[in-house]
Amino acid sequence: MDVTQDYQVDRAFEKAASIIGNNDLVAIINNAGIVVNGAVLYVPIDEWRTQFEINLFGVIRTTKSFFPLLKKESPSNSHPRRIINISRVSGLFASPFLGPYAASKFALEAMSDALRRELYMYDIQVVLIEPGSIRTPIWSKAKEKPTYFGPEHDGILAFKDKVIEKNMEESLAPEAMDKVMLKAIAGTRVKPRYIIKSGKWKFQLVRLLPTRFVDKLIRKSLQSRSGIRPF
């Protein structure tokens, strides 16, 4: 289904309800997402809207639609009930030239936190899964999409494709998600967040460093790899 279209989500709900029948829905997994890339000042507003329409509003639209099936009380089934939102480490750390994507994931993180705290009364847990790069078509599609830069960013254009190619090469196989996904669905107790990333301790360390120090590292990296100079 297209998560941006109410009628498609409603139609999917009706089909799911007929399949489930008298049984129970135990999990909603929100996984749809796209990447809009480019410099914040050059990405058109319509592209920002598209990014949020899929990565955030699509999650809200789908969750609102399917929630009545999830909250249905069934004394014969004690299976845990979960809303599982697939975020990304970009929801915890914003890389340059991925502003729209990171912003949508930061927003997804905030919405999920609020929703988790609102659903205590239903005993429904909201779980955020935050992978690094996973080998899916999202990055090849991002490479094919327009890139929004200004003349001062000429040096980043070739570098951008190299970064995407490197991400694709170093990405984890989709199977890396299996264990965490099954735990999020069926585990007796779950964490609010699960990071799935090789060398995730390095990522967690970077998040603890002072912001100015991290910014300095990024600036030096951009300068040495792409020729971009600080203003």
N, C-alpha and C positions, 0 to 999 in steps of 0.2 A: 504494500500500500504506500501511497505518497502521504507522508505524515504532515504535509502542508495543506492537505485538502480534507475539509470536514467530512464530505460525503464519502470519501474513500475510507477514512477511519471509522465512520459509522457503519459502513458496509462490512468492514472487517470485524467490527464488534458483533454484528448480527450473526455473521458466519461462525465466529468463535463461540458465541452463546449457544448456537444450535449444536455445535460439536461437543461442547462441555456438558450440555443437558443438565442432569441432576448431580453431576460431579462438581468438583471444585477447581477454580483457578487458583494456583498457588504462587505464581510469580508473573510479574510484568517486567520484561527486559527491553529497555530503550537503547537501541544501538545505532539508529540512523544518524549519519553525519557527513558533512562535506568540509573541505578546506578552501577558504578564500585567503589568498596570500598577496602581500604587497605592503608598501609603506602606508602607514595610517593616514597621512595627509593626502594620499592619492587614490585610495580605494573609494570608488563611488558609493554614495549612500545606499543605492539600491542593492549593491553587493553586500553591504553590512546587513541590510534587512534580510536578504536571502540567507546569509550565514546564520542569523539568529532564528529565522523562521524554521529552519530545519533542526539546528543543533539545540535550541532551547524551546521554542514554542511548539515544535513537533513533539518533544518529550511531554510537555504539559498537556497538549491536546490529547495524545494517546493515553496518558495516565488518567486524565479526567474521564475519558470515555470508558476505559476498561475497569476503573476502580469499583463500580458496583458489583462486578463479578468477583473481585478480589476480596471485598469486605463481607460477602455473603456468609452468614454464620452457618456452620454445619457441625452439629455435635458429634457426628460420626467420624470426622476427620480432624486430627490434631496436627497435621502437617503445617510447618511454619509458612507464613505468607510474607512475600517480599516484593519490593519494587527495586529493581536493579538498574541503575543508570550507568551506562558506559561513558565515562569521562575520558581524561587523558592527563598525563603529567603536565600538559600545557595549561590545565586548569589550576596548576599550582605554581607554575613558572612561565612567564611570558617571554618568548624569544622574539627578537626583532624580526620584522617582516612577516610575522604570523599574528599580527594584532587582532584581526577579526576572529580568527579561529580561537586564539587564547581567550579573548574576551567572552566568546560564547561558552567556553568551557568553565571559566571563572564563574559566569552567571549560573551555569548548570550546577556547579558545586554549591553555590549559595542557596539556590532554589531547593536542592536536595537536602541541605542542612535544615532549612525551614520546614520542609515537608516531613522529614524524619521526626522532628520534635512535635509536629502537629498530629502525627499518627500514633502516638503512644497509647491513646485511648482505644485504638482498634487492635493493638498488639500486632501491628504490621511494621516491619523494619524496612528502612530505605538504605540500600547499600550502593556506594560509589566504587566502581572499579576503574583504576587509573593506570592504564598500560602506557609503556613507552611506544616505540614504533612496532607495529604488528604488520606482518606481511599480508596486506589486503589491498584491493584496488584503489583505496582512497588516495595514496600518494601518486600513483601513476595518473589518476584523474587530475590531481592537483597540478601535475607537470603539464598537462594538456590545457589547463584553464588559463585565461589571461592573467598576466602578472602586472600589478599596478605600481609603477615606479616613476620618479621624475628624472630629469637629465642628470641630476647630481648623483644618481644611483647607478650609473652605467656599469660600474665595476661589479655590481652585485648580481646582474642578470645571469651571467655565465656561472657565477658562484652559486646562485640559487639552485640551478639544476644539479650541480655537483652535490649539494647538500641533500637534495631529495634522493638522488641516486645512492648516496652513501646510506641514507636512512633505510632505503629499500634493501640494500645489501646486508645491513646489520640488523634488520628487523627480526623480531622473534616470529617463529611459526605460529599460526593461529592456535595450534594445540597447546601453546604455553598458557592459554587462558582457561583450559579445561578444568584443572583442579580447583581454581578459585571460583569459576562459574558454578561448578557443582556444589561447592561449599556454600556459596551465596544463596543458592536455591534451596538446598536440603539440610544445611548445617543447623544443629540445635542452637548454637550461639554464633553470631557473626559480628565482625567489626564494621564500623561505619565506612571504612575505606580500606582498599587493597591496592597497593602499588605493584604492578607487574613490569619489571624492568631489569635488564642485566646491569649489574653494578649499581643497584639502586642506592647503596650506601653513599656513593659519590654524589648522587642527585640530592639525597637528604642532607649531606654535608653542605652543599652549595646553598641550600635553602636556609641554613643556619648562619651563613657568613653575612657580614654587613652589606647592605644594598650597594653602597658606593664602591666597595671592593669588587663585587660581582660585575657591576656596570663597567668598571675599569678593565676587567678581564675580557668582557664582550667587546668593548671598544678596540682593544688591542688585537683581538682575533679578527674583527672586521677589517681593521687597517692592514694587517699582514696578509690576509687571505684574499681580499677582494680589491684592495687599493683605495677603499673609502677612507677619507681623512676626516678627523674631527673638525667641526666648524670653528 
